[in-house]
Amino acid sequence: MSIIRRNNLVFPDLMNEIFKPDWFGGLENYRGTFPPVNILENETSFELELSVPGRKKEDFNIEIDEQVLTISSEIKKEEEATEDGYSRKEFSYTSFKRAFTLPETIDEEGIKASYDNGILKFTLPKKEESLPKPKRLIEIGK
């Protein structure tokens, strides 16, 4: 923490305190609200992978609208217990939403998704006309 001195009074630098990574419970927890993503391109498709462990495939909402792929999830848990005259009620809420603008070369009808071992994976096939054409020889005419 840095210190600011004014008129012989000492104040902590509040901006540094407020915006340091552990203010959110640690940078890892803050990033947890935005799942990390890998995007790979090969000749025929794009592969998109999101790391979202601890969820079920039913927890995801996946939509495509005007070339925007939106992936969201919301989990609410509530637990209540009463024992020896004491009540305990706990709840948690986690959610995220990620959106990706798809290039015009993607065949939206052919998109496939799977969820396995905490990885939500999408295969985004390229349209036939955008695939690389095989090399061919051109003969010179008369």
Z-matrix of the N, CA and C atoms (Angstrom, degrees):
N
C 1 1.452
C 2 1.520 1 107.72
N 3 1.322 2 116.97 1 133.20
C 4 1.453 3 120.00 2 177.26
C 5 1.523 4 109.67 3 -90.53
N 6 1.307 5 115.74 4 160.40
C 7 1.457 6 122.06 5 -175.31
C 8 1.529 7 108.98 6 -118.49
N 9 1.327 8 116.26 7 139.28
C 10 1.462 9 122.56 8 174.53
C 11 1.523 10 106.77 9 -114.13
N 12 1.329 11 117.29 10 131.29
C 13 1.470 12 121.41 11 178.60
C 14 1.526 13 108.35 12 -108.99
N 15 1.323 14 115.54 13 127.40
C 16 1.472 15 121.66 14 175.49
C 17 1.523 16 107.68 15 -138.95
N 18 1.317 17 115.50 16 126.47
C 19 1.465 18 121.21 17 179.00
C 20 1.527 19 111.97 18 48.76
N 21 1.319 20 115.73 19 45.25
C 22 1.460 21 123.26 20 179.76
C 23 1.527 22 113.69 21 62.66
N 24 1.348 23 118.87 22 15.31
C 25 1.457 24 122.41 23 173.50
C 26 1.524 25 108.10 24 -105.13
N 27 1.305 26 116.95 25 145.83
C 28 1.460 27 121.43 26 -177.25
C 29 1.528 28 108.86 27 -108.00
N 30 1.361 29 116.99 28 126.38
C 31 1.460 30 122.94 29 178.64
C 32 1.524 31 109.33 30 -124.17
N 33 1.313 32 118.74 31 137.77
C 34 1.469 33 118.66 32 173.39
C 35 1.528 34 109.02 33 -70.53
N 36 1.305 35 116.13 34 149.55
C 37 1.457 36 121.13 35 177.14
C 38 1.528 37 107.41 36 -73.38
N 39 1.329 38 117.24 37 96.66
C 40 1.464 39 122.23 38 -173.21
C 41 1.516 40 113.10 39 -62.71
N 42 1.324 41 118.54 40 -34.66
C 43 1.464 42 119.61 41 179.87
C 44 1.524 43 110.41 42 -62.77
N 45 1.338 44 116.77 43 -41.72
C 46 1.462 45 119.03 44 178.04
C 47 1.517 46 111.04 45 -65.47
N 48 1.316 47 116.86 46 -37.62
C 49 1.461 48 120.16 47 178.77
C 50 1.527 49 111.80 48 -66.75
N 51 1.317 50 116.78 49 -43.79
C 52 1.463 51 120.73 50 -175.98
C 53 1.523 52 111.26 51 -68.59
N 54 1.326 53 117.87 52 -41.47
C 55 1.456 54 120.23 53 -172.31
C 56 1.520 55 114.61 54 -98.57
N 57 1.312 56 118.41 55 9.53
C 58 1.457 57 117.41 56 175.83
C 59 1.520 58 109.12 57 -71.44
N 60 1.329 59 118.58 58 150.77
C 61 1.467 60 121.63 59 -171.94
C 62 1.520 61 114.83 60 -55.90
N 63 1.346 62 119.05 61 -37.50
C 64 1.460 63 117.92 62 -174.90
C 65 1.525 64 113.08 63 -77.57
N 66 1.331 65 118.64 64 0.15
C 67 1.463 66 120.78 65 174.61
C 68 1.521 67 110.59 66 -62.42
N 69 1.326 68 117.67 67 -29.30
C 70 1.455 69 122.88 68 179.94
C 71 1.523 70 111.29 69 -91.83
N 72 1.341 71 117.47 70 16.02
C 73 1.458 72 119.73 71 -177.49
C 74 1.512 73 110.80 72 86.17
N 75 1.296 74 116.54 73 22.16
C 76 1.463 75 120.94 74 -179.67
C 77 1.513 76 109.52 75 103.93
N 78 1.309 77 115.84 76 143.11
C 79 1.459 78 120.69 77 -178.64
C 80 1.519 79 111.38 78 -59.98
N 81 1.344 80 117.30 79 -32.64
C 82 1.462 81 120.10 80 179.54
C 83 1.529 82 110.27 81 -62.35
N 84 1.333 83 116.92 82 -42.06
C 85 1.466 84 119.81 83 179.59
C 86 1.525 85 111.34 84 -67.66
N 87 1.320 86 117.01 85 -37.61
C 88 1.459 87 119.81 86 179.49
C 89 1.520 88 110.02 87 -65.04
N 90 1.326 89 116.92 88 -42.93
C 91 1.461 90 119.92 89 178.15
C 92 1.515 91 111.80 90 -65.49
N 93 1.330 92 117.11 91 -24.21
C 94 1.454 93 121.07 92 -178.52
C 95 1.513 94 112.92 93 -59.70
N 96 1.332 95 118.69 94 -22.52
C 97 1.445 96 120.60 95 179.32
C 98 1.524 97 111.85 96 -80.55
N 99 1.319 98 117.18 97 -11.56
C 100 1.455 99 122.80 98 177.60
C 101 1.525 100 107.41 99 -128.00
N 102 1.324 101 117.86 100 95.28
C 103 1.460 102 118.69 101 -175.38
C 104 1.524 103 112.25 102 -59.35
N 105 1.332 104 116.30 103 138.58
C 106 1.462 105 118.92 104 176.65
C 107 1.526 106 111.17 105 -65.45
N 108 1.312 107 115.59 106 149.59
C 109 1.465 108 121.60 107 -174.73
C 110 1.525 109 110.09 108 -129.97
N 111 1.317 110 115.88 109 138.28
C 112 1.465 111 122.65 110 169.29
C 113 1.520 112 107.23 111 -111.70
N 114 1.323 113 116.61 112 134.72
C 115 1.461 114 121.17 113 175.47
C 116 1.527 115 107.57 114 -125.97
N 117 1.322 116 114.94 115 121.37
C 118 1.456 117 121.36 116 -179.20
C 119 1.519 118 108.93 117 -120.03
N 120 1.328 119 116.71 118 142.12
C 121 1.456 120 120.67 119 176.74
C 122 1.516 121 108.92 120 -118.43
N 123 1.333 122 115.56 121 135.23
C 124 1.456 123 120.31 122 170.56
C 125 1.534 124 107.17 123 -125.62
N 126 1.306 125 118.23 124 -171.41
C 127 1.473 126 120.67 125 -174.99
C 128 1.520 127 113.52 126 -64.38
N 129 1.341 128 117.76 127 -32.62
C 130 1.466 129 120.15 128 -172.41
C 131 1.528 130 114.66 129 -108.96
N 132 1.354 131 117.81 130 -12.51
C 133 1.464 132 118.48 131 -175.88
C 134 1.521 133 112.05 132 -162.37
N 135 1.323 134 114.25 133 172.72
C 136 1.460 135 122.58 134 167.76
C 137 1.522 136 106.26 135 -108.80
N 138 1.320 137 116.87 136 144.48
C 139 1.461 138 122.26 137 174.71
C 140 1.524 139 106.15 138 -115.49
N 141 1.325 140 116.16 139 127.42
C 142 1.457 141 121.94 140 -179.38
C 143 1.524 142 107.07 141 -119.72
N 144 1.327 143 117.97 142 125.68
C 145 1.455 144 122.21 143 -179.16
C 146 1.523 145 109.91 144 -126.45
N 147 1.335 146 116.25 145 128.79
C 148 1.456 147 122.19 146 175.76
C 149 1.519 148 108.43 147 -113.88
N 150 1.317 149 117.14 148 135.31
C 151 1.456 150 122.02 149 176.57
C 152 1.527 151 108.15 150 -90.91
N 153 1.340 152 116.29 151 105.80
C 154 1.467 153 121.79 152 -178.32
C 155 1.532 154 109.85 153 -137.67
N 156 1.330 155 117.37 154 69.45
C 157 1.464 156 119.91 155 -177.63
C 158 1.526 157 112.29 156 -69.81
N 159 1.322 158 114.94 157 158.78
C 160 1.459 159 120.76 158 175.03
C 161 1.515 160 115.33 159 81.98
N 162 1.291 161 117.91 160 12.15
C 163 1.461 162 121.23 161 179.59
C 164 1.522 163 109.51 162 -118.01
N 165 1.320 164 114.66 163 166.59
C 166 1.462 165 121.44 164 174.02
C 167 1.526 166 106.98 165 -109.90
N 168 1.329 167 115.89 166 159.55
C 169 1.463 168 117.51 167 -177.76
C 170 1.524 169 111.73 168 -62.54
N 171 1.324 170 117.39 169 -24.60
C 172 1.471 171 120.80 170 178.00
C 173 1.530 172 112.19 171 -70.74
N 174 1.336 173 117.33 172 -14.94
C 175 1.467 174 121.42 173 -178.06
C 176 1.530 175 113.02 174 -79.17
N 177 1.335 176 117.60 175 -7.80
C 178 1.461 177 120.82 176 -175.06
C 179 1.523 178 111.78 177 -101.06
N 180 1.313 179 115.23 178 144.14
C 181 1.462 180 122.84 179 171.55
C 182 1.532 181 105.95 180 -119.69
N 183 1.335 182 116.19 181 118.90
C 184 1.463 183 121.19 182 -175.33
C 185 1.527 184 108.54 183 -124.28
N 186 1.330 185 115.87 184 125.30
C 187 1.468 186 120.88 185 -177.38
C 188 1.526 187 110.10 186 -135.63
N 189 1.329 188 114.94 187 152.77
C 190 1.467 189 121.53 188 169.93
C 191 1.516 190 107.05 189 -125.46
N 192 1.328 191 115.39 190 126.69
C 193 1.455 192 120.67 191 178.33
C 194 1.527 193 107.85 192 -144.86
N 195 1.311 194 116.71 193 121.07
C 196 1.462 195 123.36 194 178.52
C 197 1.533 196 112.00 195 49.69
N 198 1.339 197 115.29 196 52.44
C 199 1.457 198 124.14 197 176.77
C 200 1.529 199 114.11 198 65.63
N 201 1.332 200 117.74 199 20.85
C 202 1.460 201 121.59 200 176.07
C 203 1.524 202 108.18 201 -116.80
N 204 1.325 203 115.95 202 119.80
C 205 1.455 204 122.93 203 176.51
C 206 1.524 205 106.88 204 -91.77
N 207 1.338 206 116.94 205 119.17
C 208 1.463 207 122.01 206 -179.32
C 209 1.516 208 109.08 207 -116.10
N 210 1.327 209 115.59 208 128.59
C 211 1.459 210 122.77 209 -179.60
C 212 1.519 211 106.63 210 -121.93
N 213 1.325 212 116.61 211 125.34
C 214 1.455 213 119.79 212 178.75
C 215 1.520 214 110.13 213 -140.51
N 216 1.321 215 114.65 214 160.44
C 217 1.454 216 120.96 215 178.54
C 218 1.521 217 108.13 216 -153.66
N 219 1.317 218 114.80 217 144.47
C 220 1.459 219 120.52 218 179.51
C 221 1.522 220 107.71 219 -143.11
N 222 1.322 221 116.50 220 125.34
C 223 1.461 222 121.04 221 178.87
C 224 1.531 223 108.70 222 -126.80
N 225 1.313 224 115.25 223 125.56
C 226 1.458 225 121.37 224 176.05
C 227 1.527 226 107.73 225 -118.47
N 228 1.331 227 116.25 226 129.32
C 229 1.453 228 121.14 227 177.03
C 230 1.516 229 108.55 228 -125.37
N 231 1.311 230 115.83 229 138.21
C 232 1.452 231 120.52 230 178.80
C 233 1.519 232 108.21 231 -137.79
N 234 1.321 233 115.53 232 134.04
C 235 1.456 234 121.11 233 -177.74
C 236 1.516 235 108.50 234 -136.33
N 237 1.332 236 116.28 235 131.43
C 238 1.456 237 120.22 236 -179.44
C 239 1.523 238 108.84 237 -133.49
N 240 1.341 239 115.38 238 136.87
C 241 1.462 240 120.03 239 179.12
C 242 1.524 241 109.29 240 -142.82
N 243 1.317 242 115.50 241 142.00
C 244 1.461 243 121.37 242 175.86
C 245 1.521 244 106.92 243 -125.58
N 246 1.344 245 114.73 244 126.03
C 247 1.461 246 119.46 245 -177.61
C 248 1.526 247 108.99 246 -148.35
N 249 1.306 248 116.80 247 130.49
C 250 1.466 249 123.24 248 178.09
C 251 1.529 250 112.19 249 51.61
N 252 1.321 251 117.36 250 40.76
C 253 1.457 252 121.23 251 177.24
C 254 1.520 253 114.73 252 81.13
N 255 1.330 254 117.75 253 -0.36
C 256 1.461 255 121.85 254 177.77
C 257 1.518 256 109.23 255 -105.64
N 258 1.304 257 114.89 256 139.85
C 259 1.464 258 120.07 257 175.96
C 260 1.517 259 109.07 258 -111.03
N 261 1.312 260 114.67 259 140.17
C 262 1.458 261 120.81 260 176.40
C 263 1.519 262 107.42 261 -131.02
N 264 1.314 263 115.13 262 127.15
C 265 1.458 264 119.81 263 177.75
C 266 1.521 265 107.57 264 -130.77
N 267 1.323 266 115.80 265 121.66
C 268 1.454 267 121.29 266 179.05
C 269 1.515 268 108.99 267 -123.68
N 270 1.317 269 114.56 268 147.57
C 271 1.453 270 118.81 269 176.52
C 272 1.524 271 108.91 270 -147.32
N 273 1.298 272 114.72 271 155.59
C 274 1.460 273 119.99 272 175.18
C 275 1.520 274 108.58 273 -142.02
N 276 1.304 275 114.68 274 155.59
C 277 1.456 276 121.41 275 -178.81
C 278 1.522 277 107.54 276 -144.72
N 279 1.306 278 116.43 277 123.69
C 280 1.465 279 120.29 278 174.69
C 281 1.522 280 108.76 279 -130.85
N 282 1.299 281 115.16 280 142.39
C 283 1.464 282 118.98 281 178.39
C 284 1.525 283 109.23 282 -155.30
N 285 1.309 284 114.74 283 160.84
C 286 1.458 285 121.13 284 171.61
C 287 1.516 286 107.88 285 -154.89
N 288 1.327 287 114.32 286 162.24
C 289 1.459 288 121.26 287 175.20
C 290 1.520 289 106.96 288 -149.92
N 291 1.333 290 116.00 289 125.26
C 292 1.458 291 122.21 290 176.96
C 293 1.521 292 107.88 291 -125.91
N 294 1.318 293 116.28 292 140.38
C 295 1.471 294 121.14 293 178.95
C 296 1.521 295 109.03 294 -130.10
N 297 1.330 296 115.32 295 139.62
C 298 1.456 297 122.07 296 -178.29
C 299 1.525 298 108.60 297 -130.57
N 300 1.324 299 116.91 298 125.09
C 301 1.459 300 120.77 299 174.79
C 302 1.519 301 107.23 300 -80.47
N 303 1.325 302 115.36 301 121.65
C 304 1.456 303 120.74 302 -177.27
C 305 1.519 304 110.71 303 -85.81
N 306 1.323 305 117.00 304 141.49
C 307 1.471 306 118.69 305 174.84
C 308 1.527 307 110.29 306 -67.56
N 309 1.313 308 116.57 307 157.87
C 310 1.469 309 121.33 308 -179.28
C 311 1.521 310 112.13 309 -65.11
N 312 1.310 311 117.27 310 -14.82
C 313 1.469 312 121.21 311 -177.93
C 314 1.532 313 112.77 312 -80.11
N 315 1.334 314 118.42 313 -2.98
C 316 1.472 315 121.81 314 -178.00
C 317 1.526 316 110.38 315 -85.63
N 318 1.329 317 115.77 316 135.50
C 319 1.467 318 122.92 317 173.74
C 320 1.532 319 107.06 318 -86.12
N 321 1.318 320 116.90 319 94.39
C 322 1.471 321 121.51 320 -175.07
C 323 1.526 322 113.10 321 -59.18
N 324 1.324 323 117.64 322 -33.23
C 325 1.464 324 121.36 323 -179.07
C 326 1.529 325 112.32 324 -68.23
N 327 1.322 326 117.36 325 -23.18
C 328 1.461 327 121.23 326 -176.19
C 329 1.524 328 114.78 327 -95.94
N 330 1.336 329 117.63 328 3.77
C 331 1.464 330 120.43 329 -177.65
C 332 1.527 331 109.88 330 -65.83
N 333 1.334 332 115.37 331 134.89
C 334 1.461 333 121.57 332 178.50
C 335 1.521 334 108.61 333 -125.85
N 336 1.354 335 116.16 334 147.39
C 337 1.458 336 121.55 335 179.12
C 338 1.527 337 109.36 336 -131.33
N 339 1.334 338 115.50 337 147.55
C 340 1.463 339 121.24 338 174.73
C 341 1.524 340 108.10 339 -144.84
N 342 1.328 341 115.94 340 158.06
C 343 1.465 342 121.30 341 179.04
C 344 1.516 343 107.93 342 -135.12
N 345 1.337 344 116.38 343 119.82
C 346 1.454 345 120.77 344 -177.69
C 347 1.528 346 109.35 345 -150.15
N 348 1.323 347 116.34 346 131.28
C 349 1.476 348 122.53 347 177.23
C 350 1.527 349 113.18 348 50.56
N 351 1.338 350 116.92 349 42.61
C 352 1.458 351 120.92 350 175.93
C 353 1.513 352 115.49 351 81.08
N 354 1.339 353 117.68 352 4.12
C 355 1.470 354 120.98 353 179.28
C 356 1.520 355 109.37 354 -113.10
N 357 1.332 356 116.01 355 119.56
C 358 1.466 357 122.12 356 174.12
C 359 1.526 358 105.69 357 -92.56
N 360 1.335 359 115.79 358 116.48
C 361 1.465 360 120.50 359 -173.27
C 362 1.522 361 110.62 360 -118.36
N 363 1.324 362 115.53 361 136.32
C 364 1.455 363 122.78 362 176.93
C 365 1.514 364 109.33 363 -119.74
N 366 1.321 365 115.95 364 139.30
C 367 1.458 366 121.92 365 169.13
C 368 1.518 367 105.86 366 -109.96
N 369 1.323 368 115.91 367 119.57
C 370 1.463 369 122.83 368 -177.68
C 371 1.526 370 107.61 369 -111.77
N 372 1.334 371 117.30 370 93.45
C 373 1.472 372 119.18 371 -176.38
C 374 1.529 373 111.77 372 -70.22
N 375 1.311 374 114.16 373 147.51
C 376 1.468 375 120.01 374 176.48
C 377 1.526 376 109.00 375 -83.80
N 378 1.331 377 115.74 376 149.60
C 379 1.461 378 120.73 377 176.09
C 380 1.522 379 109.38 378 -63.44
N 381 1.308 380 115.56 379 148.09
C 382 1.469 381 121.80 380 -177.86
C 383 1.533 382 111.50 381 -53.15
N 384 1.340 383 116.97 382 -43.23
C 385 1.467 384 119.72 383 -176.54
C 386 1.530 385 112.65 384 -69.55
N 387 1.322 386 118.16 385 -15.27
C 388 1.468 387 119.41 386 179.85
C 389 1.530 388 112.81 387 -96.87
N 390 1.321 389 117.01 388 -3.96
C 391 1.461 390 120.83 389 178.85
C 392 1.521 391 110.08 390 -72.11
N 393 1.327 392 117.53 391 149.52
C 394 1.462 393 119.28 392 178.66
C 395 1.523 394 111.12 393 -63.84
N 396 1.280 395 115.17 394 138.66
C 397 1.469 396 121.02 395 179.63
C 398 1.524 397 109.29 396 -86.92
N 399 1.339 398 116.25 397 143.62
C 400 1.465 399 117.53 398 178.11
C 401 1.519 400 110.97 399 -68.36
N 402 1.290 401 115.13 400 151.92
C 403 1.466 402 121.36 401 179.99
C 404 1.541 403 108.17 402 -67.04
N 405 1.329 404 116.04 403 140.62
C 406 1.464 405 119.87 404 177.32
C 407 1.523 406 108.79 405 -141.40
N 408 1.264 407 114.21 406 156.13
C 409 1.458 408 120.79 407 179.53
C 410 1.531 409 109.52 408 -91.29
N 411 1.285 410 115.77 409 141.89
C 412 1.462 411 120.95 410 176.08
C 413 1.526 412 107.33 411 -116.24
N 414 1.312 413 114.17 412 122.16
C 415 1.478 414 118.27 413 179.37
C 416 1.525 415 110.17 414 -88.13
N 417 1.286 416 114.00 415 148.87
C 418 1.465 417 120.10 416 178.67
C 419 1.527 418 107.83 417 -86.99
N 420 1.309 419 114.89 418 126.11
C 421 1.458 420 120.32 419 -179.99
C 422 1.519 421 111.77 420 -81.16
N 423 1.351 422 116.59 421 174.38
C 424 1.477 423 122.52 422 -179.32
C 425 1.481 424 111.84 423 -75.63
